[in-house]
Amino acid sequence: MESKSGIFAGLNKGFIVSKPAQRKSKTSRRGKLGKRVAMVRDVIREVAGFAPYEKKMMEMIRTGVASKEKKAVKMARKRLGTHRRAQHKRDEMIKVIAQQRKRQ
């Protein structure tokens, strides 16, 4: 659409105004992890440790066998409700294992 011409008649009729700057919507931020939430989760993980099913998942992943990794996802899906959540949990456990190996 072309800009207004300032003339009251015609295709591009209308008073010329400057459009206000659009604010970024809150929905674009949805799902991003905040600093405070990340810190709180780290502290809780330090204090509480891992849930029994998470420990079992890590043991299955550590074997390096693909079928065991698949079983770990299946078990996580049963506990967490959806396949997507289970996959995210598997990725999280893989990162934890990598960090543990890096520390040693």
Secondary structure as GFF3:
##gff-version 3
##sequence-region A 1 104
A	DSSP	three_ten_helix	26	29	.	.	.	ID=ss1
A	DSSP	alpha_helix	35	48	.	.	.	ID=ss2
A	DSSP	alpha_helix	52	62	.	.	.	ID=ss3
A	DSSP	alpha_helix	66	80	.	.	.	ID=ss4
A	DSSP	alpha_helix	83	103	.	.	.	ID=ss5
###
